[in-house]
Each structure stands twice: as C-alpha cells, then as structure tokens.
C-alpha cells in the first residue's frame, strides 16, 4: 500500500506551502502508470492528516492518461495497459504522460 507513503510526503509538501493556514482542497494530477488507487489514497489521507491545518481537507484527483509518441511513425497513442508499443508495432517510443504525481494547486479555507 504505497498510498500511505504518498500521503505522508504529500502532507509535508502541503503543510509547508499552506504555512499554517487551513486547507480545504488539494488538487492532484496522478498519472495512470502510478497505479494509485483513488479510494485507498483518500483513506490514507484521512489517516495521515489527523488534527491540524489539514484536518477536513479533501483530495481532488485529476487522472492523467498514459500516452506515448512513436519515434518510427510519429503517432501519439493513449495506452490502455502499460505496454509501450505503438499501433504500427514499434516499441521505439517516448512516454509523454501518465507518470505524473503532482500537486496542481491548494485551496485554502475561506478562499
């Protein structure tokens, strides 16, 4: 359950940027290849935040599809499974998206 360690690191980042101010929402971009289970992440968040400025804050998750660009034919493909192969059959690809785990923004209470 890597979601617990993700939430622990996330809480430290959010607390630093919130500077003691109460937080209402944390907007995240999470790539498909991160294999994060949203329900487990939210459950872990509740465990980690406890009391303090993050208590009652909500995670808002934006799921990012995994996309590759083929070096052979130039086609950009959205991956359904983590198989880095273009429709033309080439495995000479570059990952464009899907590996993200970013804090996009914070919404403070009262904003």
Phi and psi in radians as a Rosetta constraint file:
Dihedral C 1 N 2 CA 2 C 2 CIRCULARHARMONIC -1.314 0.35
Dihedral N 2 CA 2 C 2 N 3 CIRCULARHARMONIC -0.164 0.35
Dihedral C 2 N 3 CA 3 C 3 CIRCULARHARMONIC -1.078 0.35
Dihedral N 3 CA 3 C 3 N 4 CIRCULARHARMONIC -0.579 0.35
Dihedral C 3 N 4 CA 4 C 4 CIRCULARHARMONIC -1.140 0.35
Dihedral N 4 CA 4 C 4 N 5 CIRCULARHARMONIC -0.767 0.35
Dihedral C 4 N 5 CA 5 C 5 CIRCULARHARMONIC -1.218 0.35
Dihedral N 5 CA 5 C 5 N 6 CIRCULARHARMONIC -0.589 0.35
Dihedral C 5 N 6 CA 6 C 6 CIRCULARHARMONIC -1.086 0.35
Dihedral N 6 CA 6 C 6 N 7 CIRCULARHARMONIC -0.781 0.35
Dihedral C 6 N 7 CA 7 C 7 CIRCULARHARMONIC -1.146 0.35
Dihedral N 7 CA 7 C 7 N 8 CIRCULARHARMONIC -0.629 0.35
Dihedral C 7 N 8 CA 8 C 8 CIRCULARHARMONIC -1.103 0.35
Dihedral N 8 CA 8 C 8 N 9 CIRCULARHARMONIC -0.819 0.35
Dihedral C 8 N 9 CA 9 C 9 CIRCULARHARMONIC -1.161 0.35
Dihedral N 9 CA 9 C 9 N 10 CIRCULARHARMONIC -0.698 0.35
Dihedral C 9 N 10 CA 10 C 10 CIRCULARHARMONIC -1.082 0.35
Dihedral N 10 CA 10 C 10 N 11 CIRCULARHARMONIC -0.750 0.35
Dihedral C 10 N 11 CA 11 C 11 CIRCULARHARMONIC -1.056 0.35
Dihedral N 11 CA 11 C 11 N 12 CIRCULARHARMONIC -0.715 0.35
Dihedral C 11 N 12 CA 12 C 12 CIRCULARHARMONIC -1.104 0.35
Dihedral N 12 CA 12 C 12 N 13 CIRCULARHARMONIC -0.739 0.35
Dihedral C 12 N 13 CA 13 C 13 CIRCULARHARMONIC -1.130 0.35
Dihedral N 13 CA 13 C 13 N 14 CIRCULARHARMONIC -0.817 0.35
Dihedral C 13 N 14 CA 14 C 14 CIRCULARHARMONIC -1.146 0.35
Dihedral N 14 CA 14 C 14 N 15 CIRCULARHARMONIC -0.760 0.35
Dihedral C 14 N 15 CA 15 C 15 CIRCULARHARMONIC -1.059 0.35
Dihedral N 15 CA 15 C 15 N 16 CIRCULARHARMONIC -0.697 0.35
Dihedral C 15 N 16 CA 16 C 16 CIRCULARHARMONIC -1.086 0.35
Dihedral N 16 CA 16 C 16 N 17 CIRCULARHARMONIC -0.797 0.35
Dihedral C 16 N 17 CA 17 C 17 CIRCULARHARMONIC -1.346 0.35
Dihedral N 17 CA 17 C 17 N 18 CIRCULARHARMONIC -0.500 0.35
Dihedral C 17 N 18 CA 18 C 18 CIRCULARHARMONIC -1.323 0.35
Dihedral N 18 CA 18 C 18 N 19 CIRCULARHARMONIC -0.393 0.35
Dihedral C 18 N 19 CA 19 C 19 CIRCULARHARMONIC 0.896 0.35
Dihedral N 19 CA 19 C 19 N 20 CIRCULARHARMONIC 0.815 0.35
Dihedral C 19 N 20 CA 20 C 20 CIRCULARHARMONIC 1.496 0.35
Dihedral N 20 CA 20 C 20 N 21 CIRCULARHARMONIC -0.150 0.35
Dihedral C 20 N 21 CA 21 C 21 CIRCULARHARMONIC -1.418 0.35
Dihedral N 21 CA 21 C 21 N 22 CIRCULARHARMONIC 2.525 0.35
Dihedral C 21 N 22 CA 22 C 22 CIRCULARHARMONIC -1.192 0.35
Dihedral N 22 CA 22 C 22 N 23 CIRCULARHARMONIC 2.421 0.35
Dihedral C 22 N 23 CA 23 C 23 CIRCULARHARMONIC -1.876 0.35
Dihedral N 23 CA 23 C 23 N 24 CIRCULARHARMONIC 2.320 0.35
Dihedral C 23 N 24 CA 24 C 24 CIRCULARHARMONIC -1.626 0.35
Dihedral N 24 CA 24 C 24 N 25 CIRCULARHARMONIC -0.843 0.35
Dihedral C 24 N 25 CA 25 C 25 CIRCULARHARMONIC -2.440 0.35
Dihedral N 25 CA 25 C 25 N 26 CIRCULARHARMONIC 2.573 0.35
Dihedral C 25 N 26 CA 26 C 26 CIRCULARHARMONIC -2.116 0.35
Dihedral N 26 CA 26 C 26 N 27 CIRCULARHARMONIC 2.054 0.35
Dihedral C 26 N 27 CA 27 C 27 CIRCULARHARMONIC -1.645 0.35
Dihedral N 27 CA 27 C 27 N 28 CIRCULARHARMONIC 2.158 0.35
Dihedral C 27 N 28 CA 28 C 28 CIRCULARHARMONIC -2.076 0.35
Dihedral N 28 CA 28 C 28 N 29 CIRCULARHARMONIC 2.539 0.35
Dihedral C 28 N 29 CA 29 C 29 CIRCULARHARMONIC -1.867 0.35
Dihedral N 29 CA 29 C 29 N 30 CIRCULARHARMONIC 2.094 0.35
Dihedral C 29 N 30 CA 30 C 30 CIRCULARHARMONIC -2.201 0.35
Dihedral N 30 CA 30 C 30 N 31 CIRCULARHARMONIC 2.100 0.35
Dihedral C 30 N 31 CA 31 C 31 CIRCULARHARMONIC -1.300 0.35
Dihedral N 31 CA 31 C 31 N 32 CIRCULARHARMONIC 2.605 0.35
Dihedral C 31 N 32 CA 32 C 32 CIRCULARHARMONIC -0.992 0.35
Dihedral N 32 CA 32 C 32 N 33 CIRCULARHARMONIC -0.618 0.35
Dihedral C 32 N 33 CA 33 C 33 CIRCULARHARMONIC -1.281 0.35
Dihedral N 33 CA 33 C 33 N 34 CIRCULARHARMONIC -0.215 0.35
Dihedral C 33 N 34 CA 34 C 34 CIRCULARHARMONIC -1.229 0.35
Dihedral N 34 CA 34 C 34 N 35 CIRCULARHARMONIC -0.316 0.35
Dihedral C 34 N 35 CA 35 C 35 CIRCULARHARMONIC 0.906 0.35
Dihedral N 35 CA 35 C 35 N 36 CIRCULARHARMONIC 0.774 0.35
Dihedral C 35 N 36 CA 36 C 36 CIRCULARHARMONIC -1.576 0.35
Dihedral N 36 CA 36 C 36 N 37 CIRCULARHARMONIC 2.277 0.35
Dihedral C 36 N 37 CA 37 C 37 CIRCULARHARMONIC -1.580 0.35
Dihedral N 37 CA 37 C 37 N 38 CIRCULARHARMONIC 1.970 0.35
Dihedral C 37 N 38 CA 38 C 38 CIRCULARHARMONIC -0.936 0.35
Dihedral N 38 CA 38 C 38 N 39 CIRCULARHARMONIC -0.757 0.35
Dihedral C 38 N 39 CA 39 C 39 CIRCULARHARMONIC -1.103 0.35
Dihedral N 39 CA 39 C 39 N 40 CIRCULARHARMONIC -0.708 0.35
Dihedral C 39 N 40 CA 40 C 40 CIRCULARHARMONIC -1.200 0.35
Dihedral N 40 CA 40 C 40 N 41 CIRCULARHARMONIC -0.657 0.35
Dihedral C 40 N 41 CA 41 C 41 CIRCULARHARMONIC -1.096 0.35
Dihedral N 41 CA 41 C 41 N 42 CIRCULARHARMONIC -0.785 0.35
Dihedral C 41 N 42 CA 42 C 42 CIRCULARHARMONIC -1.178 0.35
Dihedral N 42 CA 42 C 42 N 43 CIRCULARHARMONIC -0.670 0.35
Dihedral C 42 N 43 CA 43 C 43 CIRCULARHARMONIC -1.117 0.35
Dihedral N 43 CA 43 C 43 N 44 CIRCULARHARMONIC -0.776 0.35
Dihedral C 43 N 44 CA 44 C 44 CIRCULARHARMONIC -1.100 0.35
Dihedral N 44 CA 44 C 44 N 45 CIRCULARHARMONIC -0.642 0.35
Dihedral C 44 N 45 CA 45 C 45 CIRCULARHARMONIC -1.057 0.35
Dihedral N 45 CA 45 C 45 N 46 CIRCULARHARMONIC -0.776 0.35
Dihedral C 45 N 46 CA 46 C 46 CIRCULARHARMONIC -1.060 0.35
Dihedral N 46 CA 46 C 46 N 47 CIRCULARHARMONIC -0.655 0.35
Dihedral C 46 N 47 CA 47 C 47 CIRCULARHARMONIC -1.175 0.35
Dihedral N 47 CA 47 C 47 N 48 CIRCULARHARMONIC -0.778 0.35
Dihedral C 47 N 48 CA 48 C 48 CIRCULARHARMONIC -1.240 0.35
Dihedral N 48 CA 48 C 48 N 49 CIRCULARHARMONIC -0.748 0.35
Dihedral C 48 N 49 CA 49 C 49 CIRCULARHARMONIC -1.265 0.35
Dihedral N 49 CA 49 C 49 N 50 CIRCULARHARMONIC -0.640 0.35
Dihedral C 49 N 50 CA 50 C 50 CIRCULARHARMONIC 0.876 0.35
Dihedral N 50 CA 50 C 50 N 51 CIRCULARHARMONIC -2.368 0.35
Dihedral C 50 N 51 CA 51 C 51 CIRCULARHARMONIC -1.622 0.35
Dihedral N 51 CA 51 C 51 N 52 CIRCULARHARMONIC 2.783 0.35
Dihedral C 51 N 52 CA 52 C 52 CIRCULARHARMONIC 2.119 0.35
Dihedral N 52 CA 52 C 52 N 53 CIRCULARHARMONIC -2.900 0.35
Dihedral C 52 N 53 CA 53 C 53 CIRCULARHARMONIC -1.141 0.35
Dihedral N 53 CA 53 C 53 N 54 CIRCULARHARMONIC -0.334 0.35
Dihedral C 53 N 54 CA 54 C 54 CIRCULARHARMONIC -1.661 0.35
Dihedral N 54 CA 54 C 54 N 55 CIRCULARHARMONIC -0.108 0.35
Dihedral C 54 N 55 CA 55 C 55 CIRCULARHARMONIC -1.027 0.35
Dihedral N 55 CA 55 C 55 N 56 CIRCULARHARMONIC 2.291 0.35
Dihedral C 55 N 56 CA 56 C 56 CIRCULARHARMONIC 1.403 0.35
Dihedral N 56 CA 56 C 56 N 57 CIRCULARHARMONIC -0.002 0.35
Dihedral C 56 N 57 CA 57 C 57 CIRCULARHARMONIC -1.287 0.35
Dihedral N 57 CA 57 C 57 N 58 CIRCULARHARMONIC 2.710 0.35
Dihedral C 57 N 58 CA 58 C 58 CIRCULARHARMONIC -2.086 0.35
Dihedral N 58 CA 58 C 58 N 59 CIRCULARHARMONIC 2.396 0.35
Dihedral C 58 N 59 CA 59 C 59 CIRCULARHARMONIC -1.544 0.35
Dihedral N 59 CA 59 C 59 N 60 CIRCULARHARMONIC 2.252 0.35
Dihedral C 59 N 60 CA 60 C 60 CIRCULARHARMONIC -1.998 0.35
Dihedral N 60 CA 60 C 60 N 61 CIRCULARHARMONIC 1.997 0.35
Dihedral C 60 N 61 CA 61 C 61 CIRCULARHARMONIC -1.818 0.35
Dihedral N 61 CA 61 C 61 N 62 CIRCULARHARMONIC 2.224 0.35
Dihedral C 61 N 62 CA 62 C 62 CIRCULARHARMONIC -1.833 0.35
Dihedral N 62 CA 62 C 62 N 63 CIRCULARHARMONIC 1.991 0.35
Dihedral C 62 N 63 CA 63 C 63 CIRCULARHARMONIC -1.428 0.35
Dihedral N 63 CA 63 C 63 N 64 CIRCULARHARMONIC 2.266 0.35
Dihedral C 63 N 64 CA 64 C 64 CIRCULARHARMONIC -1.861 0.35
Dihedral N 64 CA 64 C 64 N 65 CIRCULARHARMONIC 2.136 0.35
Dihedral C 64 N 65 CA 65 C 65 CIRCULARHARMONIC -1.197 0.35
Dihedral N 65 CA 65 C 65 N 66 CIRCULARHARMONIC 2.630 0.35
Dihedral C 65 N 66 CA 66 C 66 CIRCULARHARMONIC -1.449 0.35
Dihedral N 66 CA 66 C 66 N 67 CIRCULARHARMONIC 2.237 0.35
Dihedral C 66 N 67 CA 67 C 67 CIRCULARHARMONIC -2.287 0.35
Dihedral N 67 CA 67 C 67 N 68 CIRCULARHARMONIC 2.505 0.35
Dihedral C 67 N 68 CA 68 C 68 CIRCULARHARMONIC -2.165 0.35
Dihedral N 68 CA 68 C 68 N 69 CIRCULARHARMONIC 2.733 0.35
Dihedral C 68 N 69 CA 69 C 69 CIRCULARHARMONIC -2.070 0.35
Dihedral N 69 CA 69 C 69 N 70 CIRCULARHARMONIC 2.254 0.35
Dihedral C 69 N 70 CA 70 C 70 CIRCULARHARMONIC -1.413 0.35
Dihedral N 70 CA 70 C 70 N 71 CIRCULARHARMONIC 2.264 0.35
Dihedral C 70 N 71 CA 71 C 71 CIRCULARHARMONIC -1.330 0.35
Dihedral N 71 CA 71 C 71 N 72 CIRCULARHARMONIC -0.340 0.35
Dihedral C 71 N 72 CA 72 C 72 CIRCULARHARMONIC -1.417 0.35
Dihedral N 72 CA 72 C 72 N 73 CIRCULARHARMONIC -0.862 0.35
Dihedral C 72 N 73 CA 73 C 73 CIRCULARHARMONIC -2.007 0.35
Dihedral N 73 CA 73 C 73 N 74 CIRCULARHARMONIC -0.155 0.35
Dihedral C 73 N 74 CA 74 C 74 CIRCULARHARMONIC 1.432 0.35
Dihedral N 74 CA 74 C 74 N 75 CIRCULARHARMONIC 0.026 0.35
Dihedral C 74 N 75 CA 75 C 75 CIRCULARHARMONIC -1.305 0.35
Dihedral N 75 CA 75 C 75 N 76 CIRCULARHARMONIC 2.419 0.35
Dihedral C 75 N 76 CA 76 C 76 CIRCULARHARMONIC -1.704 0.35
Dihedral N 76 CA 76 C 76 N 77 CIRCULARHARMONIC 2.223 0.35
Dihedral C 76 N 77 CA 77 C 77 CIRCULARHARMONIC -2.158 0.35
Dihedral N 77 CA 77 C 77 N 78 CIRCULARHARMONIC 2.361 0.35
Dihedral C 77 N 78 CA 78 C 78 CIRCULARHARMONIC -1.525 0.35
Dihedral N 78 CA 78 C 78 N 79 CIRCULARHARMONIC 2.220 0.35
Dihedral C 78 N 79 CA 79 C 79 CIRCULARHARMONIC -1.521 0.35
Dihedral N 79 CA 79 C 79 N 80 CIRCULARHARMONIC 2.352 0.35
Dihedral C 79 N 80 CA 80 C 80 CIRCULARHARMONIC -1.585 0.35
Dihedral N 80 CA 80 C 80 N 81 CIRCULARHARMONIC -0.577 0.35
Dihedral C 80 N 81 CA 81 C 81 CIRCULARHARMONIC -2.269 0.35
Dihedral N 81 CA 81 C 81 N 82 CIRCULARHARMONIC 2.713 0.35
Dihedral C 81 N 82 CA 82 C 82 CIRCULARHARMONIC -1.282 0.35
Dihedral N 82 CA 82 C 82 N 83 CIRCULARHARMONIC 1.098 0.35
Dihedral C 82 N 83 CA 83 C 83 CIRCULARHARMONIC -2.042 0.35
Dihedral N 83 CA 83 C 83 N 84 CIRCULARHARMONIC 1.937 0.35
Dihedral C 83 N 84 CA 84 C 84 CIRCULARHARMONIC -1.505 0.35
Dihedral N 84 CA 84 C 84 N 85 CIRCULARHARMONIC 1.174 0.35
Dihedral C 84 N 85 CA 85 C 85 CIRCULARHARMONIC -2.306 0.35
Dihedral N 85 CA 85 C 85 N 86 CIRCULARHARMONIC 2.311 0.35
Dihedral C 85 N 86 CA 86 C 86 CIRCULARHARMONIC -1.312 0.35
Dihedral N 86 CA 86 C 86 N 87 CIRCULARHARMONIC 2.821 0.35
Dihedral C 86 N 87 CA 87 C 87 CIRCULARHARMONIC -1.071 0.35
Dihedral N 87 CA 87 C 87 N 88 CIRCULARHARMONIC -0.413 0.35
Dihedral C 87 N 88 CA 88 C 88 CIRCULARHARMONIC -1.382 0.35
Dihedral N 88 CA 88 C 88 N 89 CIRCULARHARMONIC -0.114 0.35
Dihedral C 88 N 89 CA 89 C 89 CIRCULARHARMONIC 1.782 0.35
Dihedral N 89 CA 89 C 89 N 90 CIRCULARHARMONIC -0.220 0.35
Dihedral C 89 N 90 CA 90 C 90 CIRCULARHARMONIC -1.317 0.35
Dihedral N 90 CA 90 C 90 N 91 CIRCULARHARMONIC 2.480 0.35
Dihedral C 90 N 91 CA 91 C 91 CIRCULARHARMONIC -1.824 0.35
Dihedral N 91 CA 91 C 91 N 92 CIRCULARHARMONIC 0.108 0.35
Dihedral C 91 N 92 CA 92 C 92 CIRCULARHARMONIC -1.470 0.35
Dihedral N 92 CA 92 C 92 N 93 CIRCULARHARMONIC 1.425 0.35
Dihedral C 92 N 93 CA 93 C 93 CIRCULARHARMONIC -2.238 0.35
Dihedral N 93 CA 93 C 93 N 94 CIRCULARHARMONIC 2.881 0.35
Dihedral C 93 N 94 CA 94 C 94 CIRCULARHARMONIC -2.134 0.35
Dihedral N 94 CA 94 C 94 N 95 CIRCULARHARMONIC 2.305 0.35
Dihedral C 94 N 95 CA 95 C 95 CIRCULARHARMONIC -1.298 0.35
Dihedral N 95 CA 95 C 95 N 96 CIRCULARHARMONIC 2.167 0.35
Dihedral C 95 N 96 CA 96 C 96 CIRCULARHARMONIC -1.721 0.35
Dihedral N 96 CA 96 C 96 N 97 CIRCULARHARMONIC -0.638 0.35
Dihedral C 96 N 97 CA 97 C 97 CIRCULARHARMONIC -2.764 0.35
Dihedral N 97 CA 97 C 97 N 98 CIRCULARHARMONIC 2.881 0.35
Dihedral C 97 N 98 CA 98 C 98 CIRCULARHARMONIC 2.047 0.35
Dihedral N 98 CA 98 C 98 N 99 CIRCULARHARMONIC -0.142 0.35
Dihedral C 98 N 99 CA 99 C 99 CIRCULARHARMONIC -1.888 0.35
Dihedral N 99 CA 99 C 99 N 100 CIRCULARHARMONIC 0.217 0.35
Dihedral C 99 N 100 CA 100 C 100 CIRCULARHARMONIC -1.305 0.35
Dihedral N 100 CA 100 C 100 N 101 CIRCULARHARMONIC 2.608 0.35
Dihedral C 100 N 101 CA 101 C 101 CIRCULARHARMONIC -2.645 0.35
Dihedral N 101 CA 101 C 101 N 102 CIRCULARHARMONIC 1.531 0.35
Dihedral C 101 N 102 CA 102 C 102 CIRCULARHARMONIC -2.146 0.35
Dihedral N 102 CA 102 C 102 N 103 CIRCULARHARMONIC 2.463 0.35
Dihedral C 102 N 103 CA 103 C 103 CIRCULARHARMONIC -1.461 0.35
Dihedral N 103 CA 103 C 103 N 104 CIRCULARHARMONIC 1.913 0.35
Dihedral C 103 N 104 CA 104 C 104 CIRCULARHARMONIC -1.363 0.35
Dihedral N 104 CA 104 C 104 N 105 CIRCULARHARMONIC -0.751 0.35
Dihedral C 104 N 105 CA 105 C 105 CIRCULARHARMONIC -2.896 0.35
Dihedral N 105 CA 105 C 105 N 106 CIRCULARHARMONIC 2.859 0.35
Dihedral C 105 N 106 CA 106 C 106 CIRCULARHARMONIC -2.080 0.35
Dihedral N 106 CA 106 C 106 N 107 CIRCULARHARMONIC 2.459 0.35
Dihedral C 106 N 107 CA 107 C 107 CIRCULARHARMONIC -2.011 0.35
Dihedral N 107 CA 107 C 107 N 108 CIRCULARHARMONIC 2.037 0.35
Dihedral C 107 N 108 CA 108 C 108 CIRCULARHARMONIC -1.440 0.35
Dihedral N 108 CA 108 C 108 N 109 CIRCULARHARMONIC 2.666 0.35
Dihedral C 108 N 109 CA 109 C 109 CIRCULARHARMONIC -1.148 0.35
Dihedral N 109 CA 109 C 109 N 110 CIRCULARHARMONIC 2.410 0.35
Dihedral C 109 N 110 CA 110 C 110 CIRCULARHARMONIC 1.625 0.35
Dihedral N 110 CA 110 C 110 N 111 CIRCULARHARMONIC -0.128 0.35
